[in-house]
Amino acid sequence: MTKTLTKTWPELAFEGWWLGAEMSAVIWLRGLRMMTGGRLASREAERMVSEKLLAAMTLFPAIMAGGIGQSAEEATGRAIAHYRTPVRANRKRLSR
């Protein structure tokens, strides 16, 4: 099994910036959905809170999956990857 290459700080900075842009889009789309009110808005608010709690609770185990001896770059990459998946899924779901 080959070890994956660790990303450089500029690569991680770009990925972090892109994740922030996607997060902003999700916030905007959720805001639009919640402004409509009703059952759909209520479900979206509940979903948002539960997703945030789950992401916060599972972040540390996701980072530590790389072990104690991992570099700061590896830990940062794991954190970005941890949040990227649900953010992209929400952006796609809310854009339909």
N, C-alpha and C positions, 0 to 999 in steps of 0.2 A: 504494500500500500504506500503510495507516495504522499508526502505531506504537501498540502496546498500552500502556495506562496502567500506570505503576509503582505497586505496592501500597505502602500506608503501613506504618509500623513496627507499629502496633497490628494491622493485618491480617496482617502477617508473623508477629507474635508468636502470634496465634491459630492460624495455619496450622502454625507450629512446634510449638505445644502439641498440636494435633490429631495431627500426625505422631508425636510422642512417645507419645501414647496408643495409636495404631495399632501402633507398634513394640513397646510393652509387651504388647499382645495377641498379636503374632506370637511374641515370646519365650516367653510362657506356653504358647501352642499348640505351639510346637516342643518345649518342655520336656516336655509331655504325650506327644508322639509319641516322644521319645527315651527316656522312662521305660519304654515298652513293650518296648524292646530289639528285637533281630532285624535283619533285612535292611532293613526300612522305616526304622528308627531310624538305621542306618548310612548309608543313602542321604540321609536328611535332614541329618545332620551334614556329610556331604561337600558337599551342595548349599549349606548355610549358609556354609561357609568359602569356597567358590568364588564365591558371590554377593557376599560381603563384599569379597573381593579385587577383583572386577570393579567394584563400585560405587566403591571407593576409587581405582582406577586411572582411571576415567572421569569422576570428579568435576571435576578441574581443567579438562579440555577442555570439559566441559558448561558450566562457569561462564564460561570465556573465549570461548565462542561469542558472547557479547554484546559482545565487544571490550574493549580496554583502557580506554576512556573511560566504561564503565558505572558507574552509581552503586552504592553499597553496598546499597541496597534491591534493585536489579536483580540483583546477584550473590547476595544472600540468597535472593531468590525463585527463582533458577535452582537453587541448592543444594537448597532444599526440594522443588522439582519433580523434581529428579534422584532423590531418595530416595523420594518419594511413590509413584511408579509400581511399583517392585518390592515395597515394603512392602504396598501394597494388594493386589497380586497374591498375595503370600504369605498374607495374612490370609484372602482369599477361598478360596485353595487349601486351607489348613489347617483352615478352618471347615466344610468339606464333611463 
